[in-house]
Amino acid sequence: MRRLGLTAVLALLLAAFGLAPGASAAEPAPATLTFSSDSATTTPGGTVNLSMTLTNNATYDIWFVYQTIDPTWLTTQRPDLKYSFTSCTLATAAGATPCSGTGPANLGANYGATIPPGQSRTVTLTLQIAADSGCNGNIGFYSYYYAEFSDRTSVSGGPAYTPETRVLCA
């Protein structure tokens, strides 16, 4: 009787797993925000370009984006690190055009016109490290975004973190 019970339980488990649908790849988020940096280190007085790429994974146009960018908690704990965003450019098919602003709020307007399905827009912010900045510390940022689509749906995302930049002593 004991063997019969064990066999029945084993057969039930095999049947349940055998009849279960196969694991499918997870559906991508309707929109994704990723960051990259042209350098992991710099010195006081140097610059680093942070690129933000917003990708439309949905089947409808993105009509509106609102995005913020703020320093990470660890960055705020180093008051000797001095920096600012000095420029902003939007990559287009015809080259780069200046953005409308450099934040920290409403960076979304910088992505320009409508973003069609399957396309991306990349905005690059230039991070200027002050010549009198402290060093041996990391500067990093995080971002939240909100996007509205032409089908009247919306999505929020974040936090998305930038690569950290290490400010080295020369």
Helices and strands as residue ranges (DSSP letters): H 2-19, E 31-37, E 41-42, E 47-56, E 62-71, H 73-76, E 83-92, E 95-98, G 107-111, E 120-129, E 137-139, E 141-149, E 154-161, E 165-167
